[in-house]
Amino acid sequence: MKFRFPSPDHRLLDAHCHGVLSQDLADAEFESLTAERRLPPGPGWSPMDSPVGLAIRRWCAPVLDLPTHAPAKEYLQRRRELGFAETNRRLIGAASLQAMLVDTGFGDDLATPHELAALAGAPAYEVLRLETVAESLRDEVTATEFPERFEAALDAAGPDVVAFKSVLAYRFGFDIAGEPPTRDVVVGAVREWQRVETRLTDPVILRFIIWTALSRKPFRGKRRPVQLHTGFGDTDLDLHRANPILLTGLIRSAQQVDGAPIVLLHCYPYHREAAYLAAVYPGVHVDIGLAVGHLGASAGNLMREVMELAPFGKLHYSSDAYGLAEFFLVGAMGFRLGLDAILDDWVGGGAVAAGDARAIAERVLSGNSRALYPLRDIEFGADQSPS
Ligand SMILES: [Zn+2]
């Protein structure tokens, strides 16, 4: 009997995303936002001529009333005809989300969590970016005050903040010491930072802010998880220093002190390392957002490799959508279909019973994130449960 999991109807919990741009975009602006890089594409090549470009034409074109696979030029023209407000509303709505966790620490002119919630018809929570908090304190406090003021800033996070996030991978890399730095060393590093440039790249302070986040008290009965960008990103990143396996020392130390959960975001091409870390360390979770959108038709391969080893209770969905509403939909569809294909094979091959496969899918699509993040319970009544 062929297994059919009804995943296209299943509402997803998007555990890491950003705002979308609330303005109409020129073709070049749109195209540059489809690629994870900061350099121009080069002559004769469009970023839409890529796996993610095909995924946009496949999944988003019909939502804008075009045939599936409509050419990129027609797609962009239709997008302009509809205008950004209608385009964003249709595409984010079509992603069929249960809730969103929005990283508000990067980018200008993006829709706020409140505006995203209205577009999605689902609650939006906030992810607080640690480096942004530290940078906002840099010129406000003395070096001696900095450690306590940073702790106080995290403790003052509002009720919508359900996770912290670090971009250590961008600012230094994961080849750092595993233990928390001493207070004196942190104060010395802050003093030096205040003498030079504003951007936070000092490995001692970066370690300090992660350890501070890992050691906060529970909120709504849970520790706020610390999300870490790992694996691929734009050209501001040295990819070989963003392999989460380099964080083994920090992860091991965090387990010993019962720190908050760590969520490894994105992970590609180190998703197998991330799955291994989630398998062996109780406090580590894996979230392959961003990669599922960018890999387009190959998203299923990525998920198959993650699911070789990652425990089913520690795998999460996110889109890492940024700027373009298209990423909410291509991420959601890539993830749903990839999961569906794997479970279909497993049930067909006798590896898992259909009922167990449905239970795994429910957890991976939304249940694991509802269990992990301190969301408000009230918003997940019977009408929002997955079908
Ligand atoms: Zn992100």
Residues whose N, C-alpha, C, O or C-beta is under 5 A from the ligand:
A	BS01	ZN	D103 D320
